């Protein structure tokens, strides 16, 4: 099964000024497309060719011989979640069941937000910061490069890309400012809650 680049659920300029049009065109149209193309080429003719994306990520995670497959499959999966959990006019404090769960597991939304930003700031080099459901508990974590919490049995609900191509055009080297803008202006909390509902069912 050949994978394809998903359409963005918003226009390339919809997230400006917090994520600019040029960033989205390069990040989605060039970087993400490259992961998809590489993944399709790498799995062609292998036993992973007809597996789901999640199955490919998990199956290749611990196999050094499949490192190329894992990196590209992970990045494809990560970006799919990244795009669908942002929106124009997003950010701020969530509501509903998601807020209840965050307050239960972190004590307060502000505590979660600080942990999430800290995970992103302290991820050395390229990688991601995550909010995941691990068992019945929400957790914040970080992963290098294209990895994600799926490989440890958790379900990612929200991920922020801290590879430089995600923010350098808009923020230069100011990764903390990018992470604050992501939480305050970009996150689609309704979409994150939908991920939580799906993961809990």
Backbone bond lengths (Angstrom), bond angles and torsions (degrees), N, CA, C in turn:
res aa  C-N    CA-C-N  psi(-1)  N-CA   C-N-CA  omega(-1)  CA-C   N-CA-C  phi
1 X - - - 1.466 - - 1.522 108.28 -
2 X 1.308 116.63 122.35 1.465 120.22 179.38 1.525 109.95 -82.69
3 X 1.310 115.87 134.43 1.459 120.73 177.19 1.525 109.53 -86.67
4 X 1.321 116.04 153.91 1.458 121.12 -179.03 1.524 110.13 -130.23
5 X 1.319 115.39 155.81 1.462 121.34 176.78 1.529 108.89 -72.63
6 X 1.337 118.20 124.27 1.467 119.04 179.48 1.524 111.34 -72.31
7 X 1.317 116.14 148.62 1.464 120.05 172.40 1.528 109.15 -68.26
8 X 1.313 116.87 143.27 1.463 119.79 173.45 1.526 109.13 -68.60
9 X 1.345 118.36 142.96 1.463 120.92 179.10 1.529 112.86 -82.60
10 X 1.329 117.14 16.83 1.468 122.40 -179.96 1.526 107.07 -158.06
11 X 1.328 116.16 165.15 1.466 120.80 178.69 1.525 110.16 -71.10
12 X 1.335 116.09 159.11 1.461 120.57 -178.58 1.528 113.02 -60.92
13 X 1.331 117.25 -26.00 1.464 119.68 -179.12 1.527 112.93 -99.59
14 X 1.333 117.48 5.49 1.469 120.64 -172.10 1.529 113.20 -69.64
15 X 1.322 117.72 -27.38 1.461 120.11 -174.33 1.529 112.99 -96.88
16 X 1.331 116.80 0.70 1.462 120.77 177.66 1.526 109.77 -66.47
17 X 1.327 118.13 149.01 1.463 128.46 4.27 1.538 113.90 -87.79
18 X 1.329 116.86 2.13 1.470 119.22 -172.81 1.530 112.09 -78.33
19 X 1.332 116.15 -27.92 1.460 122.35 170.30 1.522 105.32 -143.38
20 X 1.323 116.11 109.75 1.451 121.03 -169.07 1.515 114.60 -75.61
21 X 1.338 115.10 165.18 1.457 121.84 -178.20 1.526 111.78 -60.21
22 X 1.334 117.13 -43.50 1.464 119.72 -178.99 1.532 110.96 -64.82
23 X 1.336 116.56 -39.05 1.462 120.31 176.71 1.522 111.02 -59.00
24 X 1.332 116.60 -47.75 1.464 119.65 -178.27 1.526 111.88 -65.47
25 X 1.332 116.41 -40.41 1.463 118.81 179.77 1.526 111.28 -62.35
26 X 1.322 117.02 -42.84 1.461 120.83 -179.85 1.532 111.47 -73.87
27 X 1.319 116.18 -44.59 1.461 121.20 -174.17 1.531 110.76 -68.50
28 X 1.317 116.33 -48.34 1.465 120.50 -179.01 1.529 111.15 -78.91
29 X 1.319 115.63 -54.16 1.459 119.70 -171.82 1.513 115.23 -73.62
30 X 1.332 117.58 -26.64 1.475 121.08 -178.05 1.530 111.52 -107.36
31 X 1.332 117.12 -61.72 1.462 120.29 -175.40 1.533 111.97 -64.23
32 X 1.335 117.21 -53.02 1.466 119.19 -178.04 1.528 110.47 -64.49
33 X 1.317 117.18 -40.30 1.469 119.52 178.12 1.526 111.50 -59.47
34 X 1.323 117.02 -37.67 1.463 120.42 179.25 1.526 111.18 -63.77
35 X 1.349 116.93 -40.87 1.468 119.61 177.67 1.529 110.65 -61.27
36 X 1.324 116.43 -42.12 1.467 120.63 -179.22 1.530 110.39 -64.67
37 X 1.326 116.29 -46.98 1.467 120.67 179.78 1.524 111.30 -61.08
38 X 1.328 116.50 -46.81 1.468 120.55 179.30 1.519 111.49 -61.23
39 X 1.336 116.23 -43.85 1.466 120.23 -179.10 1.523 111.03 -60.32
40 X 1.324 116.53 -47.42 1.469 119.96 179.58 1.528 111.47 -59.59
41 X 1.327 116.66 -41.10 1.465 120.01 179.72 1.529 111.81 -67.00
42 X 1.334 115.92 -38.47 1.467 120.34 -175.27 1.525 113.24 -74.25
43 X 1.329 117.76 -31.30 1.470 119.38 -177.48 1.529 112.73 -92.53
44 X 1.314 117.62 -10.80 1.470 120.56 -178.60 1.521 110.33 -57.46
45 X 1.333 116.07 125.55 1.450 121.28 177.83 1.516 115.82 78.97
46 X 1.343 117.54 5.60 1.469 120.92 178.94 1.526 110.07 -104.13
47 X 1.346 115.23 174.98 1.466 119.96 179.12 1.524 112.45 -71.81
48 X 1.332 117.68 -6.82 1.468 121.29 178.56 1.530 112.52 -95.73
49 X 1.315 116.70 -3.82 1.466 121.32 -170.55 1.521 112.99 -56.79
50 X 1.337 118.12 -36.20 1.463 120.94 -175.97 1.522 113.21 -108.31
51 X 1.331 116.67 16.07 1.462 121.00 178.37 1.528 110.25 -84.80
52 X 1.344 115.30 159.55 1.461 119.64 173.80 1.522 109.18 -71.32
53 X 1.326 116.54 163.59 1.457 120.60 -179.48 1.531 110.58 -61.06
54 X 1.342 117.07 -42.84 1.465 120.60 178.95 1.533 110.45 -61.17
55 X 1.315 116.79 -42.22 1.465 120.42 179.77 1.527 111.17 -63.22
56 X 1.316 116.58 -39.43 1.460 120.62 179.48 1.528 110.72 -65.77
57 X 1.336 116.37 -44.10 1.469 120.27 178.97 1.523 110.51 -57.80
58 X 1.325 116.80 -50.55 1.468 121.13 -176.40 1.527 111.08 -67.68
59 X 1.339 117.06 -42.08 1.469 120.67 -176.65 1.519 112.77 -67.82
60 X 1.324 117.43 -30.69 1.473 120.22 -175.68 1.529 112.94 -95.02
61 X 1.336 117.35 -8.90 1.469 121.04 -171.09 1.522 113.36 -61.81
62 X 1.304 117.17 -40.64 1.470 120.27 -173.05 1.536 112.81 -101.97
63 X 1.315 116.69 9.97 1.467 120.74 -176.37 1.521 110.00 -111.44
64 X 1.338 117.73 104.26 1.469 120.10 -178.73 1.530 113.63 -55.49
65 X 1.331 116.71 -28.53 1.463 120.10 179.84 1.526 111.94 -70.18
66 X 1.327 115.52 -17.70 1.468 120.23 -179.46 1.527 111.87 -109.55
67 X 1.315 117.52 23.76 1.464 121.38 -176.58 1.528 112.34 -58.07
68 X 1.324 116.77 -41.53 1.465 119.95 179.14 1.511 111.96 -63.19
69 X 1.318 116.33 -42.52 1.467 120.81 177.29 1.523 109.65 -62.44
70 X 1.334 116.48 -46.36 1.465 120.18 -178.23 1.524 111.67 -60.75
71 X 1.332 116.83 -46.03 1.465 119.91 -177.83 1.525 111.32 -59.93
72 X 1.310 117.78 -44.86 1.464 120.90 -176.95 1.522 112.09 -76.88
73 X 1.338 117.95 -37.55 1.463 120.50 176.66 1.518 110.33 -66.41
74 X 1.338 116.02 -42.93 1.460 119.58 178.04 1.512 112.16 -60.41
75 X 1.321 116.42 -45.82 1.457 119.51 -179.47 1.535 111.84 -65.98
76 X 1.317 117.73 -36.07 1.467 120.14 176.05 1.527 109.65 -63.68
77 X 1.322 117.01 -46.89 1.468 120.31 179.28 1.528 110.86 -62.77
78 X 1.318 116.55 -46.75 1.466 121.27 -177.47 1.525 111.38 -59.93
79 X 1.327 116.21 -44.66 1.462 119.44 -178.03 1.526 112.12 -69.25
80 X 1.322 117.43 -35.27 1.469 119.35 176.37 1.520 110.53 -56.34
81 X 1.347 116.39 -44.59 1.470 120.41 178.14 1.525 110.83 -68.10
82 X 1.322 116.67 -43.18 1.462 122.18 -178.89 1.528 111.30 -55.47
83 X 1.328 117.25 -50.06 1.474 120.37 -177.82 1.525 111.83 -64.13
84 X 1.334 117.53 -42.18 1.459 118.57 -172.95 1.530 113.84 -81.51
85 X 1.338 117.77 -4.74 1.464 119.00 176.92 1.526 111.87 -111.22
86 X 1.331 116.35 24.80 1.463 121.71 169.71 1.517 109.28 -124.25
87 X 1.325 116.07 157.52 1.466 120.94 175.95 1.522 109.94 -159.98
88 X 1.312 115.53 161.29 1.460 122.38 173.30 1.523 108.06 -64.85
89 X 1.314 117.09 132.02 1.460 120.48 179.22 1.513 113.85 73.19
90 X 1.324 117.12 23.61 1.453 120.70 -179.38 1.514 111.94 -85.49
91 X 1.321 115.26 -163.41 1.446 121.34 175.93 1.521 113.68 84.18
92 X 1.318 114.28 -173.79 1.454 120.37 -175.00 1.519 110.70 81.94
93 X 1.310 115.24 -162.68 1.460 120.97 -176.03 1.521 109.92 -86.54
94 X 1.334 118.32 134.30 1.470 119.66 176.72 1.523 110.91 -72.52
95 X 1.309 115.54 176.91 1.459 120.74 176.68 1.513 109.89 -133.35
96 X 1.313 115.80 -165.65 1.455 121.46 171.84 1.511 114.15 62.24
97 X 1.324 114.27 -151.65 1.463 121.57 -176.86 1.521 111.54 -64.48
98 X 1.325 116.52 -33.56 1.463 119.82 -179.61 1.525 110.81 -61.62
99 X 1.320 117.68 -45.85 1.459 120.53 179.18 1.528 110.46 -62.54
100 X 1.336 117.13 -41.78 1.469 119.83 177.87 1.519 111.17 -58.52
101 X 1.330 116.30 -43.62 1.469 120.18 -178.85 1.531 110.72 -67.85
102 X 1.339 117.41 -40.81 1.460 120.92 178.22 1.516 110.28 -62.33
103 X 1.331 117.26 -45.09 1.465 120.40 -179.65 1.528 111.23 -66.50
104 X 1.314 116.71 -34.93 1.468 120.30 178.61 1.527 111.11 -68.10
105 X 1.327 117.17 -43.32 1.466 120.64 -172.96 1.526 114.39 -89.37
106 X 1.345 117.54 -23.81 1.465 119.90 -179.61 1.524 112.79 -114.32
107 X 1.324 117.94 -12.27 1.464 121.43 -178.09 1.510 113.18 95.75
108 X 1.332 116.59 -36.04 1.467 122.15 178.95 1.523 108.62 -165.09
109 X 1.335 116.41 153.62 1.460 119.41 177.13 1.518 110.90 -58.69
110 X 1.324 116.81 -39.82 1.455 121.03 -176.81 1.532 111.28 -62.24
111 X 1.328 116.69 -34.46 1.466 120.45 177.31 1.525 110.41 -66.41
112 X 1.335 115.54 -45.19 1.473 119.35 175.37 1.519 110.57 -57.67
113 X 1.337 117.33 -49.00 1.466 121.21 -175.44 1.526 110.88 -59.50
114 X 1.320 116.65 -40.91 1.464 120.27 179.79 1.531 110.70 -66.94
115 X 1.334 117.26 -42.02 1.465 120.50 178.17 1.529 111.31 -64.49
116 X 1.331 116.64 -40.14 1.463 121.58 -179.00 1.527 110.20 -65.40
117 X 1.333 116.43 -47.00 1.466 119.75 178.67 1.529 110.80 -63.36
118 X 1.330 116.67 -40.92 1.460 120.19 -179.91 1.520 111.51 -63.66
119 X 1.330 116.75 -37.91 1.469 120.27 177.08 1.520 110.28 -61.54
120 X 1.328 116.68 -42.49 1.459 120.49 179.58 1.514 113.36 -68.95
121 X 1.327 116.41 -40.37 1.470 120.89 -179.24 1.521 110.75 -67.14
122 X 1.336 117.25 -38.54 1.468 120.86 -173.30 1.529 113.47 -91.26
123 X 1.347 118.06 -1.07 1.464 119.12 173.46 1.526 108.22 -70.14
124 X 1.325 115.79 108.52 1.460 119.96 -176.03 1.524 109.54 -70.92
125 X 1.320 116.03 127.01 1.455 120.10 -178.67 1.517 111.32 71.94
126 X 1.326 115.93 -148.13 1.461 121.55 -175.13 1.525 111.18 -81.86
127 X 1.325 116.13 148.56 1.454 119.98 177.47 1.514 112.26 162.76
128 X 1.326 115.34 -155.88 1.458 122.78 -173.07 1.523 110.85 -143.72
129 X 1.336 115.92 152.66 1.468 122.58 167.37 1.517 107.24 -113.10
130 X 1.340 116.56 145.04 1.461 121.69 -169.24 1.525 113.69 -134.20
131 X 1.326 114.92 147.74 1.463 123.09 158.62 1.517 105.10 -111.97
132 X 1.334 116.51 122.01 1.465 121.05 -176.11 1.518 110.95 -131.67
133 X 1.319 113.98 159.79 1.458 121.16 170.95 1.531 106.67 -99.33
134 X 1.326 116.06 116.76 1.457 122.33 -179.57 1.521 107.26 -117.54
135 X 1.322 116.16 102.89 1.466 119.73 -170.22 1.513 108.47 70.08
136 X 1.331 116.65 -117.72 1.466 119.73 176.73 1.523 111.64 -113.39
137 X 1.333 117.19 19.09 1.461 121.18 -175.38 1.525 111.44 -124.44
138 X 1.331 116.33 138.82 1.455 121.46 174.60 1.522 109.48 -80.06
139 X 1.327 116.15 137.31 1.462 121.28 -179.14 1.518 110.67 -138.39
140 X 1.323 116.26 149.47 1.461 123.28 171.69 1.522 108.09 -102.30
141 X 1.329 116.11 138.83 1.464 120.35 177.25 1.522 109.03 -151.22
142 X 1.327 115.36 176.74 1.466 121.17 174.58 1.513 107.84 -138.58
143 X 1.333 115.39 151.98 1.461 120.70 179.11 1.522 109.45 -136.70
144 X 1.328 117.48 150.43 1.462 120.32 177.55 1.522 111.53 -83.36
145 X 1.312 115.30 152.95 1.467 123.07 170.48 1.529 112.29 52.06
146 X 1.347 118.54 -121.45 1.460 120.86 -176.53 1.512 114.23 -100.83
147 X 1.331 117.37 8.34 1.464 119.62 -178.09 1.525 110.99 -72.05
148 X 1.334 115.89 165.60 1.467 121.34 177.25 1.532 109.42 -155.84
149 X 1.333 117.92 169.04 1.467 120.63 -175.53 1.525 115.10 -66.14
150 X 1.326 119.24 -11.01 1.465 120.00 176.07 1.522 111.60 -55.23
151 X 1.326 116.25 -35.29 1.465 119.88 -175.13 1.525 112.05 -69.48
152 X 1.331 117.24 -16.25 1.460 121.77 177.68 1.525 111.98 -107.40
153 X 1.329 116.82 13.37 1.455 120.79 175.64 1.512 115.64 85.39
154 X 1.321 117.96 6.83 1.466 121.49 177.48 1.531 109.75 -98.17
155 X 1.332 116.27 165.93 1.467 121.13 179.93 1.523 109.69 -114.71
156 X 1.330 118.86 111.44 1.464 120.95 178.31 1.532 111.22 -65.30
157 X 1.328 115.35 135.29 1.467 121.90 177.30 1.519 111.39 -109.72
158 X 1.325 116.69 -30.09 1.465 122.94 -178.90 1.517 107.40 -151.06
159 X 1.323 115.66 131.41 1.460 120.14 176.46 1.508 110.37 -134.89
160 X 1.317 115.94 142.82 1.466 120.24 175.30 1.522 108.62 -119.63
161 X 1.307 115.30 129.39 1.455 123.64 -177.33 1.528 108.82 -79.12
162 X 1.334 117.22 121.20 1.459 119.20 176.43 1.537 112.03 -112.44
163 X 1.344 116.78 19.27 1.466 119.25 165.01 1.539 106.82 -63.73
164 X 1.328 116.95 147.11 1.468 119.18 -175.45 1.518 113.02 -60.80
165 X 1.345 117.54 -30.39 1.467 117.80 -178.95 1.528 112.23 -65.82
166 X 1.335 117.50 -14.69 1.464 120.84 179.70 1.525 112.58 -77.55
167 X 1.328 116.91 -23.57 1.467 117.59 -172.02 1.519 115.65 -140.95
168 X 1.336 118.89 -9.88 1.462 119.10 -168.20 1.524 113.47 -66.68
169 X 1.321 118.13 -36.40 1.470 119.70 179.01 1.527 111.68 -64.06
170 X 1.332 116.65 -34.77 1.466 121.20 -175.99 1.526 113.29 -92.01
171 X 1.335 117.41 -30.50 1.467 120.74 -171.85 1.529 113.79 -126.25
172 X 1.335 117.25 -0.36 1.456 120.65 -174.39 1.538 109.24 53.36
173 X 1.313 118.57 -124.26 1.467 120.28 -176.37 1.532 112.78 -94.17
174 X 1.335 117.85 12.25 1.465 121.34 -173.77 1.536 110.92 -90.55
175 X 1.312 116.63 66.88 1.457 120.85 -178.74 1.533 112.48 -57.77
176 X 1.353 120.38 -40.92 1.469 119.22 177.89 1.528 113.35 -58.01
177 X 1.333 117.52 -37.45 1.469 120.64 178.85 1.527 110.97 -66.41
178 X 1.314 116.50 -39.88 1.470 121.50 176.44 1.523 111.02 -61.31
179 X 1.324 117.35 -44.83 1.462 120.60 -179.40 1.522 111.46 -65.92
180 X 1.325 117.18 -38.46 1.469 119.93 176.24 1.521 111.01 -64.59
181 X 1.328 117.09 -42.60 1.465 120.82 178.69 1.528 110.96 -63.96
182 X 1.327 117.08 -38.55 1.459 121.16 178.00 1.526 110.88 -58.31
183 X 1.329 117.09 -49.35 1.466 120.52 -178.67 1.524 112.57 -71.76
184 X 1.317 116.50 -37.16 1.467 119.91 -173.25 1.526 114.15 -84.91
185 X 1.358 117.13 -21.84 1.463 118.79 -170.95 1.527 116.00 -135.88
186 X 1.330 119.08 -10.64 1.463 119.79 -170.38 1.528 115.22 -120.53
187 X 1.316 119.26 -30.77 1.471 120.47 -173.45 1.527 111.28 -64.80
188 X 1.312 115.66 132.10 1.464 122.41 172.75 1.535 107.09 -93.18
189 X 1.328 116.07 92.58 1.462 119.82 -174.24 1.524 112.67 -66.08
190 X 1.328 117.24 -28.86 1.470 119.01 175.86 1.528 110.56 -64.00
191 X 1.322 116.12 -38.71 1.465 120.19 177.54 1.526 110.66 -67.58
192 X 1.334 116.88 -37.94 1.469 120.13 177.71 1.525 109.96 -65.17
193 X 1.331 116.49 -40.84 1.467 119.05 177.59 1.526 111.01 -64.05
194 X 1.324 117.07 -35.34 1.466 120.48 176.13 1.525 110.52 -63.40
195 X 1.334 117.22 -38.01 1.462 120.95 175.75 1.532 110.56 -64.37
196 X 1.331 116.65 -39.19 1.463 121.18 178.02 1.526 110.95 -64.34
197 X 1.331 116.18 -43.85 1.476 120.14 178.47 1.516 110.94 -61.27
198 X 1.331 116.24 -43.38 1.457 121.13 179.48 1.523 110.73 -63.67
199 X 1.334 116.47 -42.97 1.456 120.47 -177.77 1.525 112.23 -70.52
200 X 1.325 117.47 -26.02 1.463 122.27 -176.99 1.519 113.02 -87.42
201 X 1.342 116.94 -12.89 1.458 119.87 -173.52 1.523 111.82 -85.12
